[in-house]
């Protein structure tokens, strides 16, 4: 997926906990969201997953996208996030709703 567009992530941008070596989490509050990797019009040094930048979630750019993903096995039902998204939405926001199902 790297090299197509930068990936907008749900994590807030900020320093990682240096005591966590695997799958570190960013801060639980903030304003800017993490963007990972780089896009078709970025420098080559940005085309790697470890590259992080940050943008306001309301920022629009043709070089920024997101990935819709799911588990590869059937889960226990629903997933609820505890993160808050302090963003004021427009009167008629564009919202993408994605449904997944598992074949047995």
N, C-alpha and C positions, 0 to 999 in steps of 0.2 A: 504493500500500500504506500510505502514511502516514495516521495517524488511526484505524486499526483497533486495533492493539496496538503497544507498543514492540517493537523487533526485538532479540533477544538475539544478539550477535555472538561470534565465536570469539576476537577480539582481547582481550588483557589491557588493562585500563584504566591509563592513565598518559600522560605528556607525549609529544607527537609530536616527531620530529626536524625542527627548523625549516628545515633545509637541503633537505628533500624537499618540493617543491611539489605534486606529483601523486601521489595514492594513498599517503599517508604510512602507515607501520606503527607500531603502538604497541610497548611493550616486549615482549621475548620471554619474560619471566617475570613472575609476579605472582599475586595472589589473586583480585581482582575482574575480572569480564568486562564488556565494553562493551555498553550498551543504546543503540540509536539510535532517534530519532523519538519519537513519543508515541502514546498510545492514546486511546480514546474518552472517558476520564474525566480527561484531563490538561488543563492550561492550553494555550491556543492557541499560545503561544510555544514549546511543546515539540513541536508538530506540524511538524517540519522535519527533514530528514536530517542536518543539521549538528549538531543537538542530541545531546549525549552524556551519559549517566549511567552509573553502574556498580552492579553487584550481585554478590553471591556467587552462583556457579553453582547452588548448592543452594536458592536462594531461589525460592519459588513465588508467583506473582501472576497474577490473571486478566487483567491489563493487559500481560502479557509473552508474546511468542511468538517464533518463528523462521521463517526462510524457507528452503525447500528449493529449490535452484537447480542448473542444469547449463549447460554450454556449448551454443550453438545449432548447432554443427557437431560431427561425430564427432571425438573426440580420439584420442590415441595409446594409450589403454588406461586405466591407473589413475593416481590422484593420491595421493601420500603426504604427509601433513603432518608437519612437524618439531616442531610445538608439542606440549608436554606438558600434560596436564590433571590437576593434582594434586588430585583430588577423590576422596574415599572413597565408593564406591558402597554402597548397601544390599545386603542378601543377595539380594533379588529385585528388581532395578531395572527400571523401565519403559524399554525401549529401542525406538526407532523405527528401522527399517531400510528404506531407500528404494532401489529399483532403477530405473534408467533404461535405455531402449533407444532405438536410432535406427532409423527406417524408411528403407529405401533405395528 
